[in-house]
Every structure is written in C-alpha cells, then in structure tokens.
Amino acid sequence: MNDGRAERAPSLSPVPIPAAQTSFILLLRLVSRLAVVVALGMGSGTVAAQDTRTAFRPCIDPSNLPFANEKGEGFENRIAELFAGKLGLPVQNYALPQRMNFIRNTLRYKLPGQDFRCDIVMSVPADYDQASATAPYYRSTYVLVYPKGKGLDQVRTGSNLFALSPDLRNKLTIGIYDKSPASAWLVKHGMEAQAKPYQMLSPDPDQYPGSIIDKDLAQGKIDAAIVWGPVGSYYAKRVTNVALTVIPLKSEPGIKFDYEIAMGVRYGEAEWKATVEKLIAENQAAITAILREYGVPLVNERGELIE
C-alpha cells in the first residue's frame, strides 16, 4: 500500500514493466532467495541472538503518522509498547525514512561483527516477500475522502461516484497516489481525466502521507482524495476547517482495495516469528482497540466494514 512515504499497502500499477527490467527483477529475487537459503543454514547463530534479546526493536519511519514516528505517537509505536511490555523488554526503535530499500537498510542490514539494526517491521502486506510475514493482525481498505456540502454528499459508495451527472463528474479533481489501486480504478471507469496524481515516493523528507488530506483537500485544491484507509481516516479527523466524509471502498473485479496487514521479521528466525505470532494471537483484542483509536477502517474478507 501509496502515499509519498508509504501507505503500507501494495501498489497496483496499470503500466507494464519492460521485459528487460522484469528479467533483472527476477534475477535479484533469485539472488535474494539464495541468500535466504544460506541464512537458513546458519540458523544456530540466529537462535543464539534470539536467546540474548535485550530489547524489542522495531524498524520505523521517523515521521509517518498514523503508523509511527520518533515520538512514539503512531499505532505501530503503541503496539510495539504493548508487545515489549508482555516480553518484559524496553522498546528500542531504529528510525529511517521509508523510501526505496527500506527493508534492506533496516531489518536486513548488518555489518560484520555487529548486530542487526532492528528486528521487526510492524506493518507489511500479508503476502510480502522481502521479509517473513506473520499471521495478519488487521485488514483495511482504501477510502474516498471528500468535504461535506460541496456536491458529493450523495456519494456513499464507490459506485455512487460514477453515477454522478456527467457535468458534475467531469468537473472533479481527485487526488490519488500514482501506481495505487485508485489510479487503476479511475482508469477502469473512464475518469482518468479527473485524477490528479501525487508522487508515491517523494524525496522531500517533510512529506507525510496525510498531506494530500490536511493540506490540498482541506484547502480546496482538490475535490476528493483516494488513499489507504488508515491514512485517510486519521487525517480526516485532524482537519478542523472543513468536515470531511470518509467512504470505505470495496474491491471489484480487476481492482483490489482491501489488504491484510501483518508484521515482518527476518527469514530464518522461526523462533522469533513464533513469538511475535503468539503475541498477536494473545493480544488481538488490545491491538484492535488501538487501531480503532486511530480510526483505522477495519473490514472483513468480503471488504465489508466491521463496526
């Protein structure tokens, strides 16, 4: 899942990848998998490291609310504190802006003679392959956000958007992050001209995922926005100059909006992964309560909102 810093859900791009680039990506994945096999063969060293664990060490983005920040204000921070308390360990964050190669430079980074920088990424897609994903701990979906009283109040579902009169629909400017499901969705329904794309991975260190909501949408620069649910709901509640409506979107043939989210650990650390999955299972009610505090729209496997 994206947002200029990362919405934490997979992105779906309608643009085909050139064959040469595809071959290169496949080669890199093959090399990565061979490295995993080697790591698995060195399991005894990993177990020793786990046996001497002295802190709960999440890999976080220093400024990526509602997920995490260095002040401990995100729901990932809260869940990390919960887990650390259950293990009787302090939290020790390793913070790095979530851009390209985040996993390689955090979870998998290790200099000779030194320990890894961190041990867990608190939110990854459940089918993520750059880390060993745990059992999922929530499912959310993309949302449509728009200001009340500006002509879109009759839109209560995604299909309502396409049922608007042509005059109104054609005047809309809808903010989306490039290569997200939102872009494919608008293209599918003939509204690509109404899309205003935002850069998914911005080089600006001050860029944060909710700026499309609390800046451009709140200031009337766009008429609506489609973003990953945890981002849209969180920032919609923070806007004070205009009331915003948040509409969860349901997946449809060819367009997937809802995703299961898990945690990610290093391949080969089966004992640590089992520990994390046990923490998830035993503390699911507390985790869900934290997610609800942050307004995360939770959906079931059919994409229906769980009240």
C-alpha positions as a Markdown table, in Angstrom:
| # | Residue | x | y | z |
|---|---|---|---|---|
| 1 | Met | 0.0 | 0.0 | 0.0 |
| 2 | Asn | 0.7 | 4.6 | -1.7 |
| 3 | Asp | 1.5 | 8.0 | -0.2 |
| 4 | Gly | 4.8 | 9.7 | -0.8 |
| 5 | Arg | 6.2 | 8.0 | 2.3 |
| 6 | Ala | 4.4 | 4.7 | 2.1 |
| 7 | Glu | 0.8 | 3.9 | 2.9 |
| 8 | Arg | 1.8 | 0.4 | 3.8 |
| 9 | Ala | -0.4 | -1.3 | 1.3 |
| 10 | Pro | 0.7 | -2.8 | -2.0 |
| 11 | Ser | 0.5 | -0.6 | -5.1 |
| 12 | Leu | -1.0 | -1.8 | -8.3 |
| 13 | Ser | 0.3 | -0.2 | -11.5 |
| 14 | Pro | -1.6 | -0.4 | -14.8 |
| 15 | Val | 1.7 | 0.4 | -16.5 |
| 16 | Pro | 3.5 | -2.8 | -17.8 |
| 17 | Ile | 7.2 | -3.3 | -16.7 |
| 18 | Pro | 9.6 | -3.6 | -19.6 |
| 19 | Ala | 10.9 | -7.1 | -20.3 |
| 20 | Ala | 14.5 | -6.3 | -19.5 |
| 21 | Gln | 13.5 | -4.7 | -16.2 |
| 22 | Thr | 11.4 | -7.8 | -15.4 |
| 23 | Ser | 14.3 | -10.1 | -16.1 |
| 24 | Phe | 16.5 | -8.0 | -13.8 |
| 25 | Ile | 13.9 | -8.0 | -11.0 |
| 26 | Leu | 13.6 | -11.8 | -11.3 |
| 27 | Leu | 17.4 | -12.2 | -11.1 |
| 28 | Leu | 17.5 | -10.1 | -8.0 |
| 29 | Arg | 14.7 | -12.1 | -6.4 |
| 30 | Leu | 16.6 | -15.3 | -7.2 |
| 31 | Val | 19.8 | -14.0 | -5.6 |
| 32 | Ser | 17.8 | -12.9 | -2.6 |
| 33 | Arg | 16.2 | -16.3 | -2.2 |
| 34 | Leu | 19.6 | -18.0 | -2.5 |
| 35 | Ala | 20.8 | -15.7 | 0.3 |
| 36 | Val | 17.8 | -16.8 | 2.4 |
| 37 | Val | 18.8 | -20.4 | 1.9 |
| 38 | Val | 22.3 | -19.6 | 3.2 |
| 39 | Ala | 20.8 | -17.8 | 6.2 |
| 40 | Leu | 18.6 | -20.7 | 7.0 |
| 41 | Gly | 21.7 | -22.9 | 7.1 |
| 42 | Met | 23.2 | -20.6 | 9.7 |
| 43 | Gly | 20.1 | -21.0 | 12.0 |
| 44 | Ser | 22.2 | -21.7 | 15.2 |
| 45 | Gly | 23.6 | -18.2 | 15.2 |
| 46 | Thr | 20.2 | -16.7 | 14.8 |
| 47 | Val | 18.8 | -18.7 | 17.7 |
| 48 | Ala | 21.6 | -17.5 | 19.9 |
| 49 | Ala | 20.8 | -13.9 | 19.0 |
| 50 | Gln | 17.2 | -14.5 | 19.9 |
| 51 | Asp | 18.1 | -16.1 | 23.2 |
| 52 | Thr | 20.0 | -13.0 | 24.2 |
| 53 | Arg | 17.4 | -10.5 | 23.1 |
| 54 | Thr | 17.5 | -7.4 | 25.4 |
| 55 | Ala | 15.0 | -5.1 | 23.7 |
| 56 | Phe | 12.0 | -5.1 | 21.4 |
| 57 | Arg | 13.5 | -3.3 | 18.3 |
| 58 | Pro | 11.0 | -2.2 | 15.6 |
| 59 | Cys | 12.2 | -0.7 | 12.3 |
| 60 | Ile | 10.1 | 2.5 | 12.0 |
| 61 | Asp | 9.8 | 5.6 | 9.8 |
| 62 | Pro | 10.6 | 8.7 | 11.9 |
| 63 | Ser | 7.6 | 10.7 | 10.6 |
| 64 | Asn | 4.9 | 8.5 | 9.2 |
| 65 | Leu | 1.7 | 9.0 | 11.2 |
| 66 | Pro | -0.7 | 7.3 | 11.9 |
| 67 | Phe | 1.8 | 4.4 | 11.7 |
| 68 | Ala | 4.8 | 5.6 | 13.6 |
| 69 | Asn | 7.1 | 8.4 | 14.5 |
| 70 | Glu | 10.1 | 9.0 | 16.7 |
| 71 | Lys | 7.9 | 10.5 | 19.4 |
| 72 | Gly | 6.0 | 7.2 | 19.8 |
| 73 | Glu | 2.7 | 8.7 | 18.6 |
| 74 | Gly | 1.6 | 6.1 | 16.0 |
| 75 | Phe | -0.4 | 2.9 | 16.4 |
| 76 | Glu | 2.7 | 0.9 | 15.4 |
| 77 | Asn | 4.5 | 2.5 | 18.4 |
| 78 | Arg | 1.6 | 1.7 | 20.6 |
| 79 | Ile | 1.5 | -2.0 | 19.6 |
| 80 | Ala | 5.3 | -2.2 | 19.9 |
| 81 | Glu | 5.0 | -0.9 | 23.5 |
| 82 | Leu | 2.3 | -3.5 | 24.2 |
| 83 | Phe | 4.4 | -6.3 | 22.9 |
| 84 | Ala | 7.5 | -5.1 | 24.7 |
| 85 | Gly | 5.6 | -5.0 | 28.0 |
| 86 | Lys | 4.4 | -8.5 | 27.5 |
| 87 | Leu | 8.0 | -9.6 | 26.9 |
| 88 | Gly | 9.4 | -7.5 | 29.8 |
| 89 | Leu | 11.7 | -5.7 | 27.4 |
| 90 | Pro | 12.3 | -2.0 | 26.6 |
| 91 | Val | 11.4 | -0.6 | 23.1 |
| 92 | Gln | 14.4 | 0.4 | 21.1 |
| 93 | Asn | 13.4 | 1.9 | 17.7 |
| 94 | Tyr | 15.6 | 2.2 | 14.7 |
| 95 | Ala | 14.2 | 5.0 | 12.5 |
| 96 | Leu | 14.8 | 5.5 | 8.8 |
| 97 | Pro | 12.6 | 7.3 | 6.3 |
| 98 | Gln | 10.6 | 4.7 | 4.4 |
| 99 | Arg | 11.8 | 5.0 | 0.9 |
| 100 | Met | 13.3 | 2.6 | -1.6 |
| 101 | Asn | 15.3 | -0.3 | 0.0 |
| 102 | Phe | 13.8 | 0.3 | 3.5 |
| 103 | Ile | 13.9 | -3.4 | 4.4 |
| 104 | Arg | 17.4 | -3.8 | 3.1 |
| 105 | Asn | 18.7 | -0.8 | 5.1 |
| 106 | Thr | 16.9 | -1.7 | 8.3 |
| 107 | Leu | 15.6 | -5.2 | 9.0 |
| 108 | Arg | 18.3 | -6.9 | 6.9 |
| 109 | Tyr | 21.2 | -4.6 | 7.4 |
| 110 | Lys | 24.1 | -6.0 | 9.4 |
| 111 | Leu | 27.8 | -5.1 | 9.3 |
| 112 | Pro | 30.5 | -7.7 | 10.1 |
| 113 | Gly | 30.8 | -8.1 | 13.8 |
| 114 | Gln | 27.7 | -6.1 | 14.6 |
| 115 | Asp | 24.1 | -6.9 | 15.4 |
| 116 | Phe | 21.2 | -6.1 | 13.1 |
| 117 | Arg | 19.7 | -2.6 | 13.5 |
| 118 | Cys | 16.2 | -3.8 | 14.3 |
| 119 | Asp | 14.2 | -7.0 | 14.4 |
| 120 | Ile | 10.6 | -6.3 | 13.2 |
| 121 | Val | 8.6 | -4.2 | 10.8 |
| 122 | Met | 5.3 | -3.5 | 12.4 |
| 123 | Ser | 3.2 | -3.3 | 9.2 |
| 124 | Val | 3.7 | -5.2 | 5.9 |
| 125 | Pro | 1.3 | -6.7 | 3.4 |
| 126 | Ala | 0.5 | -10.3 | 4.4 |
| 127 | Asp | 1.9 | -11.6 | 1.1 |
| 128 | Tyr | 5.1 | -9.5 | 1.4 |
| 129 | Asp | 8.2 | -11.3 | 0.1 |
| 130 | Gln | 11.0 | -9.1 | 1.3 |
| 131 | Ala | 10.5 | -10.3 | 4.9 |
| 132 | Ser | 8.9 | -13.3 | 6.6 |
| 133 | Ala | 5.3 | -12.1 | 7.2 |
| 134 | Thr | 3.5 | -13.2 | 10.3 |
| 135 | Ala | -0.2 | -14.0 | 10.5 |
| 136 | Pro | -2.1 | -10.9 | 9.7 |
| 137 | Tyr | -3.5 | -8.7 | 12.5 |
| 138 | Tyr | -5.9 | -6.5 | 10.6 |
| 139 | Arg | -7.4 | -5.9 | 7.2 |
| 140 | Ser | -8.2 | -2.4 | 5.9 |
| 141 | Thr | -9.2 | -0.8 | 2.6 |
| 142 | Tyr | -8.7 | 2.3 | 0.6 |
| 143 | Val | -11.1 | 5.1 | 1.2 |
| 144 | Leu | -12.6 | 8.0 | -0.7 |
| 145 | Val | -12.5 | 11.3 | 1.2 |
| 146 | Tyr | -14.4 | 14.4 | 0.3 |
| 147 | Pro | -15.7 | 17.6 | 2.0 |
| 148 | Lys | -19.3 | 17.8 | 3.1 |
| 149 | Gly | -21.6 | 20.3 | 1.4 |
| 150 | Lys | -19.5 | 20.5 | -1.8 |
| 151 | Gly | -21.7 | 18.5 | -4.1 |
| 152 | Leu | -20.6 | 15.0 | -3.3 |
| 153 | Asp | -22.8 | 14.2 | -0.3 |
| 154 | Gln | -24.9 | 11.7 | -2.2 |
| 155 | Val | -21.7 | 9.6 | -2.7 |
| 156 | Arg | -21.9 | 6.8 | -0.1 |
| 157 | Thr | -20.2 | 4.0 | -2.1 |
| 158 | Gly | -17.6 | 3.8 | -4.8 |
| 159 | Ser | -20.3 | 3.1 | -7.4 |
| 160 | Asn | -22.2 | 6.3 | -6.5 |
| 161 | Leu | -19.2 | 8.3 | -7.7 |
| 162 | Phe | -19.7 | 7.0 | -11.2 |
| 163 | Ala | -23.4 | 7.6 | -11.1 |
| 164 | Leu | -23.0 | 11.4 | -10.7 |
| 165 | Ser | -24.2 | 13.5 | -13.5 |
| 166 | Pro | -21.6 | 14.0 | -16.3 |
| 167 | Asp | -21.5 | 17.7 | -15.7 |
| 168 | Leu | -20.5 | 17.3 | -12.0 |
| 169 | Arg | -18.3 | 14.2 | -12.5 |
| 170 | Asn | -16.3 | 15.8 | -15.3 |
| 171 | Lys | -15.5 | 18.9 | -13.1 |
| 172 | Leu | -14.0 | 16.9 | -10.3 |
| 173 | Thr | -10.3 | 16.8 | -9.4 |
| 174 | Ile | -9.5 | 13.6 | -7.4 |
| 175 | Gly | -6.1 | 13.3 | -5.7 |
| 176 | Ile | -4.5 | 9.9 | -5.9 |
| 177 | Tyr | -1.1 | 8.4 | -5.4 |
| 178 | Asp | 0.5 | 7.2 | -8.6 |
| 179 | Lys | 0.6 | 3.4 | -9.1 |
| 180 | Ser | -2.1 | 2.8 | -6.5 |
| 181 | Pro | -5.3 | 0.9 | -6.9 |
| 182 | Ala | -7.1 | 4.2 | -7.1 |
| 183 | Ser | -5.4 | 5.0 | -10.4 |
| 184 | Ala | -6.4 | 1.7 | -12.0 |
| 185 | Trp | -9.9 | 2.1 | -10.6 |
| 186 | Leu | -10.4 | 5.6 | -12.2 |
| 187 | Val | -9.0 | 4.4 | -15.5 |
| 188 | Lys | -11.3 | 1.4 | -15.5 |
| 189 | His | -14.4 | 3.7 | -15.1 |
| 190 | Gly | -13.3 | 6.3 | -17.6 |
| 191 | Met | -12.3 | 9.0 | -15.0 |
| 192 | Glu | -8.6 | 9.2 | -15.6 |
| 193 | Ala | -9.0 | 12.8 | -16.7 |
| 194 | Gln | -10.3 | 13.7 | -13.2 |
| 195 | Ala | -7.3 | 12.2 | -11.5 |
| 196 | Lys | -4.5 | 14.3 | -10.0 |
| 197 | Pro | -1.5 | 12.0 | -9.3 |
| 198 | Tyr | 0.8 | 12.6 | -6.4 |
| 199 | Gln | 4.3 | 11.1 | -6.2 |
| 200 | Met | 4.3 | 7.9 | -4.3 |
| 201 | Leu | 7.9 | 8.1 | -3.0 |
| 202 | Ser | 8.7 | 11.7 | -2.5 |
| 203 | Pro | 12.3 | 12.8 | -2.0 |
| 204 | Asp | 11.1 | 15.5 | 0.3 |
| 205 | Pro | 11.8 | 14.5 | 4.0 |
| 206 | Asp | 9.0 | 16.7 | 5.2 |
| 207 | Gln | 6.4 | 14.9 | 3.0 |
| 208 | Tyr | 4.0 | 12.8 | 5.0 |
| 209 | Pro | 1.1 | 10.5 | 3.9 |
| 210 | Gly | -1.7 | 12.8 | 5.1 |
| 211 | Ser | -0.7 | 16.0 | 3.3 |
| 212 | Ile | -3.0 | 15.2 | 0.5 |
| 213 | Ile | -5.8 | 15.4 | 3.0 |
| 214 | Asp | -5.0 | 18.0 | 5.6 |
| 215 | Lys | -3.4 | 20.3 | 3.0 |
| 216 | Asp | -4.7 | 20.0 | -0.5 |
| 217 | Leu | -8.1 | 18.6 | 0.2 |
| 218 | Ala | -8.8 | 20.8 | 3.2 |
| 219 | Gln | -7.7 | 23.9 | 1.3 |
| 220 | Gly | -9.9 | 23.1 | -1.7 |
| 221 | Lys | -7.1 | 22.4 | -4.2 |
| 222 | Ile | -8.7 | 19.1 | -5.0 |
| 223 | Asp | -12.3 | 17.9 | -4.7 |
| 224 | Ala | -11.7 | 14.5 | -3.2 |
| 225 | Ala | -8.9 | 12.0 | -2.5 |
| 226 | Ile | -8.5 | 8.3 | -2.6 |
| 227 | Val | -5.9 | 7.0 | -0.1 |
| 228 | Trp | -5.1 | 3.9 | 2.1 |
| 229 | Gly | -7.8 | 3.7 | 4.8 |
| 230 | Pro | -5.6 | 4.3 | 7.9 |
| 231 | Val | -4.2 | 7.4 | 6.4 |
| 232 | Gly | -7.5 | 8.8 | 5.1 |
| 233 | Ser | -9.5 | 8.3 | 8.3 |
| 234 | Tyr | -6.7 | 9.6 | 10.6 |
| 235 | Tyr | -6.1 | 12.8 | 8.8 |
| 236 | Ala | -9.8 | 13.5 | 8.0 |
| 237 | Lys | -10.4 | 13.7 | 11.8 |
| 238 | Arg | -7.5 | 16.1 | 12.2 |
| 239 | Val | -8.8 | 18.7 | 9.7 |
| 240 | Thr | -10.8 | 21.4 | 11.5 |
| 241 | Asn | -11.6 | 24.0 | 8.8 |
| 242 | Val | -14.0 | 21.7 | 6.9 |
| 243 | Ala | -15.9 | 18.5 | 7.8 |
| 244 | Leu | -14.7 | 15.5 | 5.7 |
| 245 | Thr | -16.6 | 12.4 | 4.8 |
| 246 | Val | -14.7 | 9.0 | 4.6 |
| 247 | Ile | -16.1 | 6.3 | 2.4 |
| 248 | Pro | -14.5 | 2.8 | 2.5 |
| 249 | Leu | -14.1 | 1.3 | -1.0 |
| 250 | Lys | -14.9 | -2.3 | -1.8 |
| 251 | Ser | -12.8 | -4.4 | -4.2 |
| 252 | Glu | -14.3 | -5.3 | -7.5 |
| 253 | Pro | -13.2 | -7.5 | -10.4 |
| 254 | Gly | -9.7 | -6.3 | -11.5 |
| 255 | Ile | -9.3 | -3.8 | -8.7 |
| 256 | Lys | -8.2 | -4.8 | -5.2 |
| 257 | Phe | -8.7 | -2.2 | -2.5 |
| 258 | Asp | -8.6 | -4.2 | 0.8 |
| 259 | Tyr | -5.5 | -5.9 | 2.1 |
| 260 | Glu | -4.5 | -7.9 | 5.1 |
| 261 | Ile | -1.6 | -6.4 | 7.1 |
| 262 | Ala | 0.9 | -8.5 | 9.0 |
| 263 | Met | 4.3 | -7.9 | 10.7 |
| 264 | Gly | 7.6 | -8.7 | 9.1 |
| 265 | Val | 10.7 | -10.4 | 10.6 |
| 266 | Arg | 13.9 | -11.8 | 9.0 |
| 267 | Tyr | 13.8 | -15.1 | 7.1 |
| 268 | Gly | 15.3 | -17.9 | 9.1 |
| 269 | Glu | 14.2 | -16.6 | 12.5 |
| 270 | Ala | 11.4 | -19.1 | 13.1 |
| 271 | Glu | 11.5 | -18.8 | 16.9 |
| 272 | Trp | 11.2 | -15.0 | 16.9 |
| 273 | Lys | 8.4 | -15.2 | 14.3 |
| 274 | Ala | 6.5 | -17.7 | 16.5 |
| 275 | Thr | 7.0 | -15.4 | 19.5 |
| 276 | Val | 5.5 | -12.4 | 17.5 |
| 277 | Glu | 2.6 | -14.5 | 16.2 |
| 278 | Lys | 1.8 | -15.7 | 19.8 |
| 279 | Leu | 1.8 | -12.0 | 20.9 |
| 280 | Ile | -0.6 | -11.1 | 18.0 |
| 281 | Ala | -2.9 | -14.0 | 18.9 |
| 282 | Glu | -3.0 | -13.4 | 22.6 |
| 283 | Asn | -3.4 | -9.6 | 22.3 |
| 284 | Gln | -5.7 | -9.3 | 19.3 |
| 285 | Ala | -8.4 | -7.5 | 21.2 |
| 286 | Ala | -6.0 | -4.9 | 22.6 |
| 287 | Ile | -4.5 | -4.4 | 19.1 |
| 288 | Thr | -7.9 | -3.9 | 17.6 |
| 289 | Ala | -8.7 | -1.4 | 20.3 |
| 290 | Ile | -5.6 | 0.6 | 19.4 |
| 291 | Leu | -6.4 | 0.5 | 15.7 |
| 292 | Arg | -9.9 | 1.8 | 16.4 |
| 293 | Glu | -8.4 | 4.7 | 18.5 |
| 294 | Tyr | -6.7 | 5.8 | 15.3 |
| 295 | Gly | -9.8 | 5.5 | 13.2 |
| 296 | Val | -8.4 | 2.6 | 11.1 |
| 297 | Pro | -11.3 | 1.3 | 8.9 |
| 298 | Leu | -11.4 | -2.5 | 9.6 |
| 299 | Val | -13.0 | -4.7 | 7.1 |
| 300 | Asn | -13.7 | -8.4 | 6.8 |
| 301 | Glu | -12.6 | -10.8 | 4.0 |
| 302 | Arg | -15.6 | -9.5 | 1.9 |
| 303 | Gly | -14.4 | -6.0 | 2.2 |
| 304 | Glu | -17.4 | -5.1 | 4.5 |
| 305 | Leu | -16.8 | -2.6 | 7.2 |
| 306 | Ile | -16.6 | -4.1 | 10.7 |
| 307 | Glu | -18.5 | -1.7 | 13.0 |
